[in-house]
Structures are given as structure tokens and as C-alpha cells.
Amino acid sequence: MVTHIARWDLDKTYLRTEFDSLRDILRTALERPDEKRTNPGASTLLREMVRAGIRVHILSGSPEQMRRRLEDKLRLDGITWDTFTLKPNLQNLLRLRFRAVRDQLGYKLPALMKARAAVGEGAEPPSACKETLFGDDAEADAYVYSLYADIVAGRVTEDVLARVLERGRVYDDVLDATLEMARGIEPVDAVERILIHLEQQTPPDDFRTYGPRVVPFYNYLQAAFVLHEDQRLAPGGVLRVAVELVTEHHFDGDALARSYLDLARRGHLRGTRVDAIVIELDTWLSNGSVPASDELRAMAVRLPVFADGARAEWRERERPLPDYVGLVLTHNARRHK
């Protein structure tokens, strides 16, 4: 039975991709799979999530024509997945749907809802299947993912959704299909977390309008800490992400620990389950040589102290419904530059 799904974006979330100029776009399109760069820690985290039994569904705004290279890149990284959805940009151009080429709302929202409707085929009941969503701050992920989560939870009325789609200039047939899918979804609070990689270094406070479910993060150890506290990732998975950041990206023990502290100060961690990480590290060390052992020990010394602070400061936060109609005109930073 499928109990948890991770839905991942690729560009600027998993891959270090540049789209700021025509030259960037052409270079990205022509890169060989082995030339594509992964964000530090992302591939390790994704492999650990699969190891934990989480099913991976990829939903990317990259064009369908890049499928082979992107799939080959993921295979090189040792990633397995269940579904892989890419944007039909050539089809959009042939149909003269020029707005759709850059639009994320009219692409990702229906794709997410269609995927959710298919959950019933692998989960009994469908309400038992929870989701974690991964995106970035370069485009519209926080907005679209939050809207999707609240639609699935039954918190967004059909009237509000219709106004969002109309104001977002979604094509009429997409609007009609999206409303139809919304009517058929069994309401359930399915989305546990929305993790937004701060590729553009957007101030984390900019995402507070979406409530505590949205977690902006700077590095993938932070994402691992969140998933571990949510009991979706084993403590060994957290340590393996930390090892990669040390051995390949020059993090030290203080930087590892401060990744936790930053999340705790922003109210995204309760301060639980840190002891499991420390115990797992002790087990590793007792069994022999461990890569980056000094840095991991330094992190392990600081984590319990930081966790105490997180527990002392933790407060359950309300989850108000964002003004999706009001936000729709400014949700896509790239479109409105």
C-alpha cells in the first residue's frame, strides 16, 4: 500500500539550472546528463527517501523534449521514481498557447490534482496516503503547492478556485478540467509539508503568508531534519546527507548544526527525535571508520542543545487560508520581473 508520496520539481530544486538568459536556456537544453549539476545533498536525500519507502513522483516545468537527458541524469544519480511528468511546451506552441509556455498555475495545479486522483489506485483508503512537496523560490511553487494542498483538504471552495483560475488567465478548457477534478477529489488533509529550496535567496519571511506547512530551506540537510522529525526519514539518512555536505561541499560541524538552529529559530522544528540521530552516529562510530567523523561529532554535540531551545520556543501556529485570489497576480516571481 502506498502511504507516502514525495512530489519533486527538478530545475532549481533538484538540479542547479540557470534560465536567466537565452544562452542559459540553450546551454541547459544541450547539456549531457553527466554535465548537469545536482544541488548539494539533493540526490542523497532523494535516495534516502526511496530507501525509507517513500514513492517519488517528479513534476517539472522542463519541456518534454528533455525527458531522455533528465531521466538519464537521475539514473546516473541512482534515483528511482514512479512517475515523471514534463511540460508539453512544443504542443503549447503548436496550439498557439503562448501563455502556457511560462505559466505554472495552469500546468502544475491540474497535473497535481490528476496525480492525486490516481492515488486511489494504490492506497486503501486514499486518505491514508500523505504527501511531501518539493519546489523552489524561482517561480510559483509555494503558491501552487499551497493551493493544491488546500483544495485537496477541502478548504478552497469551487467559487474561489474558479476566480483564481480566471484571474490567473488559465485557458478555458484547462479551467473546466481543473474544476471537474476538484469536484471528484475526496477531501483529506494529505499534504504534510511543502519544502521550498531558497535558490534565489528569497527572505524566508516572504513565505509566512502560506502558513507553517511551507518550510523555506537553504540546504538539503535542513530538509532532512524536517523529514526526520516528521518520521519520514531514518536518522541514518540525515547523517548521509550531512556526510555529503562535508566531504563534497566543505561544510564543517558548526555549519551542519546551525542548519538545524536556523530552522528551529524560524519555528519549523519541534526539537524532537534528535536523540535518534546522536544514537545512530554513535553506532556508526562504534562499527569503524566514518567519513567526516569529526564534523559529525561536532554537529552531534550541538544538536541536543539546539533541540532544547526548539522545544522551549515551539508553538502550534494557526494555518489561515491564504488569499489565493489576491495572490494570483504576483505568485510567479519570474513572470513578474
C-alpha positions as CSV (number, residue, x, y, z in Angstrom):
1,M,0.0,0.0,0.0
2,V,1.3,3.5,-0.9
3,T,1.4,5.5,2.4
4,H,3.6,8.5,1.4
5,I,4.5,10.3,-1.8
6,A,7.2,12.9,-2.5
7,R,6.5,15.1,-5.4
8,W,9.6,16.8,-6.7
9,D,10.3,19.7,-9.0
10,L,13.6,19.5,-10.9
11,D,15.0,22.8,-12.1
12,K,16.5,24.8,-9.2
13,T,15.0,22.3,-6.8
14,Y,16.9,19.1,-7.6
15,L,19.1,20.5,-10.4
16,R,21.3,23.6,-10.4
17,T,19.7,25.1,-13.5
18,E,20.0,28.6,-15.0
19,F,17.2,30.1,-17.1
20,D,18.0,33.8,-16.8
21,S,19.0,34.3,-20.4
22,L,18.6,32.6,-23.8
23,R,22.2,31.4,-23.6
24,D,21.4,29.7,-20.3
25,I,18.3,28.0,-21.8
26,L,20.3,26.7,-24.8
27,R,23.2,25.5,-22.6
28,T,20.8,23.7,-20.3
29,A,19.0,22.1,-23.2
30,L,22.3,20.8,-24.7
31,E,24.0,19.6,-21.5
32,R,24.8,15.9,-21.4
33,P,23.3,14.1,-18.4
34,D,26.8,13.9,-16.7
35,E,27.2,17.7,-17.1
36,K,24.0,18.5,-15.2
37,R,24.7,19.6,-11.6
38,T,22.7,18.5,-8.7
39,N,22.0,20.8,-5.7
40,P,24.2,19.7,-2.8
41,G,22.7,16.9,-0.8
42,A,19.6,16.6,-3.0
43,S,20.5,13.2,-4.6
44,T,21.5,11.7,-1.3
45,L,18.2,12.9,0.3
46,L,16.1,11.5,-2.5
47,R,17.8,8.1,-2.4
48,E,17.3,8.0,1.4
49,M,13.6,8.8,0.9
50,V,13.2,5.9,-1.5
51,R,15.1,3.7,1.0
52,A,12.5,4.7,3.6
53,G,9.7,3.5,1.4
54,I,8.5,6.9,0.0
55,R,7.3,6.9,-3.6
56,V,8.8,9.5,-5.8
57,H,6.7,11.4,-8.4
58,I,8.5,14.0,-10.4
59,L,6.7,17.1,-11.8
60,S,8.9,19.5,-13.7
61,G,8.4,22.6,-15.8
62,S,11.2,21.4,-18.1
63,P,10.0,20.6,-21.7
64,E,9.0,17.1,-22.7
65,Q,11.9,17.1,-25.3
66,M,14.4,16.9,-22.4
67,R,12.9,13.7,-21.0
68,R,15.7,11.4,-22.0
69,R,18.5,13.5,-20.7
70,L,16.8,14.2,-17.4
71,E,15.9,10.6,-16.9
72,D,19.5,9.6,-17.7
73,K,20.7,12.2,-15.2
74,L,18.5,10.7,-12.4
75,R,19.7,7.2,-13.3
76,L,23.3,8.4,-13.0
77,D,22.4,9.7,-9.5
78,G,20.9,6.4,-8.5
79,I,17.4,7.7,-8.3
80,T,14.3,5.6,-8.9
81,W,10.8,7.1,-9.4
82,D,7.2,6.2,-10.1
83,T,6.1,8.9,-12.5
84,F,7.8,11.6,-14.4
85,T,5.7,14.5,-15.8
86,L,7.2,17.2,-18.0
87,K,5.7,20.2,-19.6
88,P,4.3,19.9,-23.2
89,N,5.8,23.2,-24.4
90,L,6.1,22.1,-28.1
91,Q,2.4,21.2,-28.0
92,N,1.6,24.5,-26.4
93,L,3.5,26.4,-29.1
94,L,1.8,24.4,-31.9
95,R,-1.6,25.2,-30.5
96,L,-0.5,28.9,-30.2
97,R,-0.9,28.7,-26.4
98,F,1.9,31.1,-25.7
99,R,0.8,32.0,-22.2
100,A,1.1,28.3,-21.3
101,V,4.8,28.2,-22.0
102,R,5.7,30.1,-18.9
103,D,2.6,29.6,-16.9
104,Q,2.9,27.2,-13.9
105,L,-0.5,27.5,-12.4
106,G,-2.3,26.1,-15.4
107,Y,0.3,23.4,-15.8
108,K,1.2,22.2,-12.3
109,L,-2.1,22.5,-10.5
110,P,-4.1,20.2,-12.9
111,A,-1.1,17.8,-13.0
112,L,-1.0,17.6,-9.2
113,M,-4.8,17.1,-9.0
114,K,-4.8,14.4,-11.6
115,A,-2.0,12.6,-9.8
116,R,-3.9,12.9,-6.5
117,A,-7.0,11.4,-8.1
118,A,-4.8,8.4,-9.2
119,V,-3.7,7.7,-5.6
120,G,-6.9,5.7,-5.0
121,E,-5.5,3.1,-7.3
122,G,-2.6,2.3,-4.9
123,A,-3.9,3.3,-1.5
124,E,-6.7,1.9,0.5
125,P,-8.2,4.2,1.6
126,P,-6.7,7.1,-0.4
127,S,-6.9,9.2,2.7
128,A,-4.1,7.1,4.2
129,C,-1.6,8.4,1.6
130,K,0.2,11.6,2.7
131,E,2.4,13.8,0.6
132,T,5.5,16.0,0.9
133,L,6.1,18.5,-1.9
134,F,9.5,19.9,-3.0
135,G,9.9,23.1,-5.0
136,D,11.9,26.3,-5.2
137,D,11.5,30.1,-4.9
138,A,12.3,30.8,-8.5
139,E,8.7,30.6,-9.8
140,A,5.4,29.7,-8.4
141,D,5.9,26.5,-6.4
142,A,4.9,27.8,-2.9
143,Y,1.7,29.3,-4.3
144,V,0.7,26.4,-6.5
145,Y,1.6,23.7,-3.9
146,S,-0.3,25.5,-1.1
147,L,-3.4,26.0,-3.3
148,Y,-3.3,22.3,-4.3
149,A,-2.9,21.2,-0.6
150,D,-5.9,23.4,0.4
151,I,-8.0,22.1,-2.5
152,V,-7.3,18.5,-1.5
153,A,-8.1,19.3,2.1
154,G,-11.5,20.8,1.1
155,R,-10.6,24.3,2.3
156,V,-10.9,26.0,-1.1
157,T,-14.4,26.4,-2.5
158,E,-15.2,25.9,-6.1
159,D,-16.0,29.6,-6.5
160,V,-12.6,30.6,-5.1
161,L,-10.8,28.2,-7.3
162,A,-12.7,29.4,-10.4
163,R,-11.8,33.0,-9.6
164,V,-8.1,32.0,-9.1
165,L,-8.0,30.3,-12.5
166,E,-9.8,33.1,-14.3
167,R,-7.6,35.8,-12.7
168,G,-4.6,33.7,-13.5
169,R,-5.6,33.6,-17.2
170,V,-5.7,29.9,-17.4
171,Y,-7.1,28.6,-20.7
172,D,-10.8,27.8,-20.6
173,D,-10.5,24.1,-21.2
174,V,-7.9,23.8,-18.5
175,L,-10.1,25.8,-16.1
176,D,-13.1,23.5,-16.8
177,A,-11.0,20.3,-16.4
178,T,-9.4,21.6,-13.1
179,L,-12.8,22.4,-11.6
180,E,-14.1,19.0,-12.6
181,M,-11.1,17.2,-11.0
182,A,-11.6,19.3,-7.8
183,R,-15.2,18.1,-7.5
184,G,-14.0,14.5,-7.7
185,I,-11.3,14.6,-5.0
186,E,-12.1,13.1,-1.6
187,P,-11.3,15.9,0.9
188,V,-8.3,14.9,3.1
189,D,-5.5,16.8,4.8
190,A,-3.0,15.0,2.7
191,V,0.0,17.4,2.3
192,E,2.2,17.3,5.4
193,R,5.0,19.7,4.3
194,I,5.8,21.9,1.4
195,L,9.6,22.3,1.2
196,I,10.9,25.3,-0.8
197,H,14.5,25.4,-1.7
198,L,15.7,29.0,-1.5
199,E,17.6,29.0,-4.8
200,Q,17.1,32.7,-5.2
201,Q,17.8,33.5,-1.6
202,T,14.3,34.9,-1.1
203,P,13.8,36.0,2.6
204,P,12.0,33.2,4.4
205,D,9.5,35.6,5.9
206,D,8.1,36.1,2.4
207,F,6.5,32.7,2.7
208,R,4.7,33.2,6.0
209,T,1.5,34.1,4.2
210,Y,1.2,30.4,3.3
211,G,1.4,29.2,6.9
212,P,3.6,26.8,8.8
213,R,3.2,23.9,6.3
214,V,5.6,25.7,4.0
215,V,9.2,25.4,5.0
216,P,11.7,27.5,3.1
217,F,15.2,25.9,3.4
218,Y,18.7,26.8,2.4
219,N,20.3,23.4,2.2
220,Y,19.2,19.8,2.0
221,L,20.4,18.9,5.5
222,Q,17.6,21.2,6.6
223,A,15.1,19.3,4.5
224,A,16.4,16.1,6.0
225,F,16.0,17.4,9.6
226,V,12.4,18.3,8.8
227,L,11.6,14.9,7.3
228,H,13.3,13.1,10.1
229,E,11.2,14.9,12.7
230,D,8.1,14.1,10.6
231,Q,9.2,10.4,10.9
232,R,9.6,10.1,7.2
233,L,13.4,9.7,7.1
234,A,15.6,7.4,9.2
235,P,18.4,9.0,11.3
236,G,21.0,7.4,9.1
237,G,19.5,9.3,6.1
238,V,20.1,12.6,7.9
239,L,23.7,11.6,8.6
240,R,24.4,10.5,5.0
241,V,23.2,13.9,3.8
242,A,25.5,15.6,6.3
243,V,28.4,13.5,5.1
244,E,27.9,14.6,1.6
245,L,27.8,18.2,2.6
246,V,31.1,17.8,4.4
247,T,33.0,15.7,2.0
248,E,31.9,17.3,-1.2
249,H,30.8,20.8,-0.3
250,H,33.1,21.8,2.5
251,F,30.6,22.2,5.4
252,D,32.0,22.0,8.9
253,G,30.4,20.7,12.1
254,D,29.3,24.2,13.1
255,A,27.6,24.8,9.7
256,L,25.8,21.4,10.0
257,A,24.5,22.2,13.4
258,R,23.5,25.8,12.5
259,S,21.4,24.4,9.7
260,Y,19.2,22.9,12.5
261,L,19.3,26.0,14.6
262,D,18.1,28.2,11.7
263,L,15.0,26.1,11.2
264,A,14.3,25.9,14.9
265,R,14.5,29.7,15.2
266,R,12.1,30.1,12.4
267,G,9.6,27.7,14.1
268,H,9.8,24.8,11.8
269,L,11.2,22.2,14.2
270,R,9.7,20.9,17.5
271,G,13.0,19.7,18.9
272,T,12.1,16.0,18.8
273,R,14.0,12.9,17.7
274,V,17.4,14.5,17.8
275,D,18.5,11.7,20.2
276,A,17.9,9.2,17.5
277,I,20.5,11.0,15.2
278,V,23.0,11.0,18.1
279,I,22.5,7.3,18.8
280,E,22.8,6.4,15.2
281,L,26.1,8.3,14.9
282,D,27.4,6.5,18.0
283,T,26.5,3.2,16.3
284,W,28.3,4.2,13.1
285,L,31.4,5.3,15.1
286,S,31.5,2.1,17.1
287,N,31.4,0.0,13.9
288,G,34.5,1.5,12.4
289,S,35.8,4.5,10.4
290,V,33.2,7.0,9.4
291,P,33.7,9.7,6.7
292,A,33.6,13.3,8.1
293,S,33.6,11.8,11.7
294,D,35.0,15.0,13.3
295,E,32.4,17.2,11.7
296,L,29.5,14.8,12.5
297,R,30.7,14.6,16.2
298,A,30.7,18.4,16.4
299,M,27.2,18.6,15.0
300,A,26.0,15.9,17.4
301,V,27.3,17.8,20.4
302,R,25.4,20.9,19.4
303,L,22.1,19.4,18.3
304,P,20.7,18.4,21.7
305,V,21.3,22.0,22.9
306,F,19.6,23.5,19.9
307,A,16.7,20.9,20.2
308,D,16.2,22.0,23.8
309,G,15.8,25.6,22.6
310,A,13.4,24.5,19.8
311,R,11.2,22.7,22.3
312,A,11.1,25.7,24.6
313,E,10.1,28.0,21.8
314,W,7.8,25.7,19.9
315,R,4.2,27.0,19.5
316,E,1.5,25.5,17.3
317,R,0.7,28.1,14.7
318,E,-2.6,28.6,13.1
319,R,-3.0,27.8,9.4
320,P,-5.1,30.6,8.0
321,L,-6.3,30.2,4.4
322,P,-4.1,32.4,2.1
323,D,-5.9,34.9,-0.1
324,Y,-5.3,32.9,-3.2
325,V,-7.4,35.2,-5.4
326,G,-5.4,38.2,-4.3
327,L,-2.0,36.5,-4.6
328,V,-2.6,35.0,-8.0
329,L,-1.3,38.1,-9.9
330,T,2.1,38.1,-8.0
331,H,2.7,34.5,-7.2
332,N,5.1,33.9,-10.1
333,A,8.3,35.9,-9.5
334,R,9.8,35.0,-12.9
335,R,6.7,36.1,-14.8
336,H,6.5,39.5,-13.0
337,K,10.2,40.5,-13.2
